[in-house]
Amino acid sequence: MGIKVRPAKPGEGRDVAQLLAVAALPRPGLANTIDNNELMMAPGNPVECYLVAYEDLKMVGAVGASPPWNWLTELGKHGLAREEQRRIGMIIAKIVSVVVEPDHRRQGVGRKLLLHTIAFYRQHHYKWMYGQFSDDSLIEFYKELGFTVSDPDQPLNVPVGIRTSMLGGSGERWFSMLL
Ligand SMILES: CC(C)(COP(=O)(O)OP(=O)(O)OC[C@H]1O[C@@H](n2cnc3c(N)ncnc32)[C@H](O)[C@@H]1OP(=O)(O)O)[C@@H](O)C(=O)NCCC(=O)NCCS
């Protein structure tokens, strides 16, 4: 079985949305972002990363990651300057979602998608990556990839880019990694 991982192309948003829906992970904006090719890939800009995994002609997995726009917007409301938000958006990436089609789980597809995402952000000189999840059965998945996994509700110290900041306890677990 050959699994190929590559960047998502415009037109593939619907298939990605379907994979996410099956896993009960609705991400309303993500399909549009992929289809409208809104990805900011120009050099010197924050970068987003949307990858898909194919087995032959079938999409069997997808991952989306981006600078933590929502969090940066929040910080902006508390006075963080736009230029500073942009600078942080060029060194911190958040995994928005990773999903594998149920019949293809436990075959290394999710691992492959995340390893490509990590490599992508390393190539772009990002310093730190994080995300959150609620299903405890995934603790091993993230640990096995080298992420540190927090206890539920524990805040997360942001170790780079910003002098003193923490992401609050969300009832979920954080996973994070220095790149
Ligand atoms: C999370 C998810 C993407 C993992 O994808 P996957 O392709 O099944 O994972 P992999 O086969 O690459 O797993 C790599 C390793 O992680 C660990 N792992 C993965 N899923 C696991 C599970 N359900 N329970 C325990 N360990 C698990 C194992 O160590 C595994 O290696 P092994 O199979 O050799 O033991 C997949 O389970 C999924 O789509 N879940 C629903 C969506 C979701 O919850 N996404 C995460 C939140 S955004």
The ligand as an SDF file (V2000), in Angstrom:
LIG
                    3D

 48 50  0  0  0  0  0  0  0  0999 V2000
   -5.8300   10.8050   15.4120 C   0  0  0  0  0  0  0  0  0  0  0  0
   -5.7400   10.1170   14.0700 C   0  0  0  0  0  0  0  0  0  0  0  0
   -5.5360   11.1770   13.0060 C   0  0  0  0  0  0  0  0  0  0  0  0
   -4.5130    9.1670   14.1070 C   0  0  0  0  0  0  0  0  0  0  0  0
   -4.2750    8.7150   12.7900 O   0  0  0  0  0  0  0  0  0  0  0  0
   -3.7420    7.2360   12.4750 P   0  0  0  0  0  0  0  0  0  0  0  0
   -3.3640    7.1910   11.0460 O   0  0  0  0  0  0  0  0  0  0  0  0
   -4.7180    6.2380   12.9490 O   0  0  0  0  0  0  0  0  0  0  0  0
   -2.4540    7.1710   13.4090 O   0  0  0  0  0  0  0  0  0  0  0  0
   -1.1300    6.3360   13.1160 P   0  0  0  0  0  0  0  0  0  0  0  0
   -1.4580    5.0110   12.5260 O   0  0  0  0  0  0  0  0  0  0  0  0
   -0.1840    7.1860   12.3380 O   0  0  0  0  0  0  0  0  0  0  0  0
   -0.5790    6.1390   14.6040 O   0  0  0  0  0  0  0  0  0  0  0  0
    0.7640    6.3010   14.9760 C   0  0  0  0  0  0  0  0  0  0  0  0
    0.9270    5.8550   16.4250 C   0  0  0  0  0  0  0  0  0  0  0  0
    0.1260    6.6810   17.2780 O   0  0  0  0  0  0  0  0  0  0  0  0
   -0.4580    5.8530   18.3110 C   0  0  0  0  0  0  0  0  0  0  0  0
   -1.9160    5.8100   18.1410 N   0  0  0  0  0  0  0  0  0  0  0  0
   -2.6440    6.2760   17.0890 C   0  0  0  0  0  0  0  0  0  0  0  0
   -3.9760    6.1170   17.3060 N   0  0  0  0  0  0  0  0  0  0  0  0
   -4.0880    5.5630   18.5270 C   0  0  0  0  0  0  0  0  0  0  0  0
   -5.1960    5.1600   19.3110 C   0  0  0  0  0  0  0  0  0  0  0  0
   -6.4550    5.3270   18.8990 N   0  0  0  0  0  0  0  0  0  0  0  0
   -4.9370    4.6080   20.5270 N   0  0  0  0  0  0  0  0  0  0  0  0
   -3.6770    4.4390   20.9760 C   0  0  0  0  0  0  0  0  0  0  0  0
   -2.5780    4.7990   20.2560 N   0  0  0  0  0  0  0  0  0  0  0  0
   -2.7850    5.3530   19.0560 C   0  0  0  0  0  0  0  0  0  0  0  0
    0.1640    4.4790   18.1580 C   0  0  0  0  0  0  0  0  0  0  0  0
    1.3710    4.4770   18.9100 O   0  0  0  0  0  0  0  0  0  0  0  0
    0.4480    4.4410   16.6840 C   0  0  0  0  0  0  0  0  0  0  0  0
    1.4770    3.5280   16.3430 O   0  0  0  0  0  0  0  0  0  0  0  0
    1.1050    1.9440   16.1940 P   0  0  0  0  0  0  0  0  0  0  0  0
   -0.1600    1.8380   15.3860 O   0  0  0  0  0  0  0  0  0  0  0  0
    2.3240    1.4080   15.4990 O   0  0  0  0  0  0  0  0  0  0  0  0
    0.9220    1.4540   17.5920 O   0  0  0  0  0  0  0  0  0  0  0  0
   -6.9960    9.2650   13.7710 C   0  0  0  0  0  0  0  0  0  0  0  0
   -7.2190    8.3970   14.8510 O   0  0  0  0  0  0  0  0  0  0  0  0
   -8.2530   10.1010   13.5490 C   0  0  0  0  0  0  0  0  0  0  0  0
   -8.5240   10.5430   12.4440 O   0  0  0  0  0  0  0  0  0  0  0  0
   -9.0450   10.3040   14.6330 N   0  0  0  0  0  0  0  0  0  0  0  0
  -10.2760   11.1140   14.5210 C   0  0  0  0  0  0  0  0  0  0  0  0
   -9.9650   12.5690   14.3830 C   0  0  0  0  0  0  0  0  0  0  0  0
   -9.2280   13.1360   15.5770 C   0  0  0  0  0  0  0  0  0  0  0  0
   -9.5600   12.8520   16.7120 O   0  0  0  0  0  0  0  0  0  0  0  0
   -8.1800   13.9550   15.3100 N   0  0  0  0  0  0  0  0  0  0  0  0
   -7.3580   14.5520   16.3450 C   0  0  0  0  0  0  0  0  0  0  0  0
   -7.9500   15.8110   16.8910 C   0  0  0  0  0  0  0  0  0  0  0  0
   -7.9100   17.1560   15.7150 S   0  0  0  0  0  0  0  0  0  0  0  0
  1  2  1  0
  2  3  1  0
  2  4  1  0
  2 36  1  0
  4  5  1  0
  5  6  1  0
  6  7  2  0
  6  8  1  0
  6  9  1  0
  9 10  1  0
 10 11  2  0
 10 12  1  0
 10 13  1  0
 13 14  1  0
 14 15  1  0
 15 16  1  0
 15 30  1  0
 16 17  1  0
 17 18  1  0
 17 28  1  0
 18 19  1  0
 18 27  1  0
 19 20  2  0
 20 21  1  0
 21 22  1  0
 21 27  2  0
 22 23  1  0
 22 24  2  0
 24 25  1  0
 25 26  2  0
 26 27  1  0
 28 29  1  0
 28 30  1  0
 30 31  1  0
 31 32  1  0
 32 33  2  0
 32 34  1  0
 32 35  1  0
 36 37  1  0
 36 38  1  0
 38 39  2  0
 38 40  1  0
 40 41  1  0
 41 42  1  0
 42 43  1  0
 43 44  2  0
 43 45  1  0
 45 46  1  0
 46 47  1  0
 47 48  1  0
M  END
$$$$
